[in-house]
Amino acid sequence: MTTVAQVLHAKPGPVLSVSEHATVYDALSMLAQHDIGALVVLEEGRLTGVFSERDYARKVILQGKSSKELIVADVMTRRVHSVRPADTVAHCMALMTDARIRHLPVVHDDAVVGVISIGDVVKATLDEQRFTIAVLEQYIAT
């Protein structure tokens, strides 16, 4: 089984984060600049939430509010599910499905060391399946 640590190893770059006190507009700009769907919200290095496109759509735009006036703390998701580097991709998929979320912060020793997206989980699952199929085909051929 593929672990979260293995998935993170293949992902380039640092963990992108935003402060609770940043404007929603600034957080959206960061999402667009990096072509990502969510940011972890950190205060003094501590995970306090997640800000996602979904938060923006449901808590800002659909309520007719302004992204330049609101701060991230006003709209972020505070109840955050997270995983550890040793957790499996299958565990992540089950958690994401049950909680209906698309991003999981990865926490080690109370520090966020990465973020796993549903796309990462699907890719890792497909890679595992391709590997299993190749091994079985080789076994059958010999």
C-alpha positions as CSV (number, residue, x, y, z in Angstrom):
1,M,0.0,0.0,0.0
2,T,1.2,3.5,-0.9
3,T,1.7,5.8,2.1
4,V,1.1,9.5,2.4
5,A,4.8,10.0,2.8
6,Q,5.4,8.4,-0.6
7,V,2.8,10.6,-2.3
8,L,4.3,13.7,-0.7
9,H,7.8,12.7,-1.8
10,A,6.6,13.0,-5.4
11,K,5.1,16.4,-4.9
12,P,7.4,19.4,-5.5
13,G,7.6,22.6,-3.5
14,P,6.8,23.8,-0.1
15,V,3.4,23.7,1.7
16,L,1.5,26.8,0.7
17,S,-0.4,28.5,3.6
18,V,-2.2,31.6,4.4
19,S,-2.9,33.5,7.7
20,E,-6.3,33.8,9.2
21,H,-5.9,37.6,8.9
22,A,-5.3,37.6,5.2
23,T,-8.1,38.9,3.0
24,V,-10.1,36.3,1.1
25,Y,-9.0,38.1,-2.1
26,D,-5.3,37.6,-1.3
27,A,-6.0,33.9,-0.6
28,L,-7.9,33.5,-3.9
29,S,-5.0,35.2,-5.7
30,M,-2.6,32.7,-4.1
31,L,-4.8,29.8,-5.2
32,A,-4.9,31.1,-8.8
33,Q,-1.2,31.9,-8.9
34,H,-0.3,28.3,-7.9
35,D,-3.2,26.6,-9.7
36,I,-4.4,24.9,-6.5
37,G,-7.8,24.4,-4.9
38,A,-7.0,24.9,-1.2
39,L,-4.6,26.4,1.3
40,V,-3.8,25.4,4.9
41,V,-4.4,28.2,7.4
42,L,-1.6,28.5,9.9
43,E,-1.2,30.8,12.9
44,E,2.2,30.7,14.6
45,G,2.9,27.5,12.7
46,R,-0.2,25.8,14.1
47,L,-2.9,24.5,11.8
48,T,-6.2,26.4,12.4
49,G,-8.1,25.6,9.2
50,V,-8.3,25.2,5.5
51,F,-9.4,27.7,2.9
52,S,-10.7,26.3,-0.3
53,E,-12.5,27.3,-3.5
54,R,-15.5,25.6,-2.0
55,D,-15.4,27.9,1.0
56,Y,-15.3,30.9,-1.3
57,A,-18.1,29.8,-3.4
58,R,-20.4,28.9,-0.5
59,K,-19.5,31.5,2.1
60,V,-18.6,34.5,0.0
61,I,-20.0,34.7,-3.5
62,L,-23.3,32.9,-2.9
63,Q,-24.0,35.2,0.1
64,G,-23.2,38.4,-1.9
65,K,-20.1,39.3,0.2
66,S,-16.9,40.9,-1.0
67,S,-13.6,39.0,-1.0
68,K,-11.6,42.2,-0.5
69,E,-13.4,43.0,2.7
70,L,-13.6,39.6,4.4
71,I,-10.7,37.9,6.0
72,V,-9.9,34.2,5.7
73,A,-10.9,33.5,9.4
74,D,-14.5,34.5,8.4
75,V,-14.9,31.8,5.8
76,M,-12.3,29.1,6.3
77,T,-13.2,25.5,7.4
78,R,-12.2,25.2,11.0
79,R,-13.1,21.5,11.5
80,V,-10.1,20.1,9.7
81,H,-9.4,16.4,9.1
82,S,-5.7,15.5,8.8
83,V,-3.6,12.5,8.2
84,R,-0.1,11.4,9.1
85,P,2.8,10.5,6.7
86,A,2.5,6.8,7.7
87,D,-1.2,6.6,6.8
88,T,-2.2,4.8,3.6
89,V,-3.7,6.3,0.4
90,A,-6.7,3.9,1.0
91,H,-7.2,5.5,4.4
92,C,-7.1,9.0,2.8
93,M,-9.6,8.0,0.2
94,A,-12.0,6.6,2.8
95,L,-11.7,9.7,5.0
96,M,-12.2,12.1,2.0
97,T,-15.2,10.1,0.9
98,D,-16.8,10.0,4.3
99,A,-16.1,13.6,5.2
100,R,-16.9,14.8,1.6
101,I,-13.6,16.8,1.4
102,R,-11.0,17.2,-1.3
103,H,-7.9,18.2,0.6
104,L,-6.1,16.7,3.7
105,P,-3.3,18.4,5.6
106,V,-0.5,16.0,6.5
107,V,0.7,16.6,10.0
108,H,3.8,15.2,11.7
109,D,4.9,16.3,15.2
110,D,2.2,19.0,15.2
111,A,3.6,20.6,12.0
112,V,2.0,20.6,8.6
113,V,4.4,18.8,6.3
114,G,2.1,18.6,3.2
115,V,-1.3,18.5,1.7
116,I,-2.9,15.6,-0.1
117,S,-5.6,16.3,-2.7
118,I,-8.2,13.9,-4.1
119,G,-6.3,14.1,-7.3
120,D,-3.1,12.8,-5.5
121,V,-5.1,10.0,-4.0
122,V,-6.7,8.9,-7.3
123,K,-3.3,9.0,-9.1
124,A,-1.6,6.9,-6.4
125,T,-4.5,4.4,-6.5
126,L,-4.2,4.1,-10.3
127,D,-0.4,3.7,-10.0
128,E,-0.9,0.9,-7.5
129,Q,-3.4,-0.8,-9.7
130,R,-1.2,-0.5,-12.8
131,F,1.7,-2.0,-10.9
132,T,-0.4,-4.9,-9.6
133,I,-1.7,-5.6,-13.1
134,A,1.8,-5.6,-14.6
135,V,3.1,-8.0,-11.9
136,L,0.2,-10.3,-12.5
137,E,0.6,-10.2,-16.3
138,Q,4.3,-11.0,-15.8
139,Y,3.5,-13.9,-13.5
140,I,1.0,-15.3,-15.9
141,A,3.4,-15.0,-18.8
142,T,6.2,-16.9,-17.1
